[in-house]
Amino acid sequence: MTLDELKKTISDLGDTAKAAKEIYDKIQAEKTQFDAQIRRELRKVWIEISLATFIVGLGVGYLM
């Protein structure tokens, strides 16, 4: 949500308490969606890191 969208939403809503509640709900929905995307991407990264360190560990173990 951009600043302009936020200003438009506030101007469209009359009651400030109601406006604050709706804005908070929209922000939480965006945050939840963003968090889910980040978790998916990080999961892939950690799998790759885990595999790489496991292979390195096998190599070091073989050499010793």
SERO-4910 file (N, C-alpha, C, O; in steps of 0.05 Angstrom, whole numbers):
BEGIN
 pado doro    nc1    nc2    nc3   cac1   cac2   cac3    cc1    cc2    cc3    oc1    oc2    oc3
  Met    A     17    -23      0      0      0      0     18     25      0     35     28     17
  Thr    A     14     42    -19     30     66    -21     17     88     -4     -5     86      5
  Leu    A     33    110     -1     23    132     15     -1    145      2    -20    153     16
  Asp    A     -2    146    -24    -25    158    -38    -50    141    -34    -72    151    -29
  Glu    A    -47    114    -35    -70     97    -30    -80    100     -1   -104     99      4
  Leu    A    -61    103     17    -68    107     46    -83    133     49   -104    133     64
  Lys    A    -74    154     37    -88    180     39   -116    178     27   -135    189     39
  Lys    A   -119    164      4   -145    162     -8   -164    145      9   -187    152     12
  Thr    A   -153    124     21   -170    108     39   -179    124     63   -202    122     71
  Ile    A   -162    140     75   -169    156     98   -190    177     90   -209    181    105
  Ser    A   -186    189     67   -206    209     58   -233    197     51   -254    210     55
  Asp    A   -233    172     42   -258    159     35   -274    151     60   -298    150     59
  Leu    A   -260    146     82   -273    138    106   -278    161    124   -261    179    128
  Gly    A   -301    163    136   -308    185    153   -300    182    181   -287    200    192
  Asp    A   -306    160    194   -300    156    222   -271    148    225   -262    129    212
  Thr    A   -256    162    242   -228    157    245   -222    130    257   -203    117    250
  Ala    A   -238    122    277   -233     96    289   -238     73    269   -223     54    268
  Lys    A   -259     76    254   -265     56    233   -243     56    212   -234     35    202
  Ala    A   -234     80    204   -212     82    184   -187     69    195   -173     55    180
  Ala    A   -180     75    220   -156     63    231   -157     33    232   -138     19    226
  Lys    A   -180     22    238   -184     -7    239   -181    -20    212   -168    -40    208
  Glu    A   -193     -7    191   -192    -18    164   -163    -16    153   -154    -35    140
  Ile    A   -150      6    159   -122      9    150   -104    -12    163    -87    -24    150
  Tyr    A   -108    -16    189    -92    -35    204    -97    -63    192    -78    -79    189
  Asp    A   -122    -70    186   -128    -96    174   -115   -100    147   -104   -121    141
  Lys    A   -115    -79    131   -102    -81    104    -72    -84    107    -60   -100     92
  Ile    A    -60    -70    125    -31    -72    130    -24   -100    139     -4   -111    130
  Gln    A    -40   -111    158    -34   -138    168    -37   -159    146    -22   -178    145
  Ala    A    -57   -155    128    -60   -174    106    -36   -173     87    -27   -194     78
  Glu    A    -27   -149     81     -3   -146     64     21   -158     77     37   -172     65
  Lys    A     24   -154    103     47   -164    118     47   -195    119     67   -207    115
  Thr    A     23   -207    122     21   -235    123     28   -247     96     43   -267     95
  Gln    A     19   -235     74     26   -245     48     56   -242     43     68   -260     32
  Phe    A     68   -220     51     96   -215     47    112   -235     63    132   -246     53
  Asp    A    104   -240     88    118   -259    105    118   -287     93    138   -301     94
  Ala    A     96   -296     82     94   -322     70    113   -324     46    125   -345     42
  Gln    A    114   -304     30    132   -304      7    161   -306     16    177   -321      4
  Ile    A    168   -291     36    196   -291     46    203   -318     57    225   -328     53
  Arg    A    184   -330     72    190   -357     84    194   -377     62    212   -394     65
  Arg    A    179   -376     40    183   -395     18    211   -392      6    224   -412      0
  Glu    A    219   -367      2    245   -362    -10    267   -371      9    287   -383      0
  Leu    A    265   -364     34    285   -372     53    287   -402     57    309   -412     61
  Arg    A    265   -416     55    266   -445     57    283   -457     35    299   -475     40
  Lys    A    281   -447     11    297   -456    -11    327   -451     -6    344   -468    -11
  Val    A    333   -427      4    361   -420     10    372   -438     31    395   -448     28
  Trp    A    358   -443     53    368   -460     74    372   -489     66    390   -502     75
  Ile    A    355   -498     48    358   -526     37    384   -527     22    400   -546     25
  Glu    A    389   -507      5    414   -507    -10    439   -505      8    459   -518      3
  Ile    A    437   -488     28    460   -485     47    464   -511     62    487   -520     66
  Ser    A    443   -524     71    445   -549     85    458   -571     68    476   -586     77
  Leu    A    450   -573     43    461   -592     25    491   -587     20    507   -605     20
  Ala    A    498   -562     16    526   -554     11    543   -561     35    565   -572     32
  Thr    A    534   -554     59    550   -560     83    552   -590     88    572   -600     98
  Phe    A    531   -605     82    532   -634     85    553   -646     66    568   -664     74
  Ile    A    553   -637     41    572   -647     22    601   -640     30    619   -656     28
  Val    A    605   -616     40    631   -608     50    639   -625     74    662   -634     76
  Gly    A    621   -631     91    626   -648    114    634   -676    106    652   -688    117
  Leu    A    620   -687     86    627   -713     76    656   -713     64    671   -731     68
  Gly    A    662   -692     49    689   -689     37    710   -688     59    731   -701     56
  Val    A    706   -672     79    726   -669    101    728   -696    116    750   -704    123
  Gly    A    706   -709    120    707   -734    134    722   -756    118    736   -772    129
  Tyr    A    718   -755     92    732   -774     75    762   -769     76    778   -788     76
  Leu    A    770   -744     76    799   -738     76    812   -744    103    836   -749    103
  Met    A    798   -744    124    809   -750    150    809   -779    154    818   -789    174
***
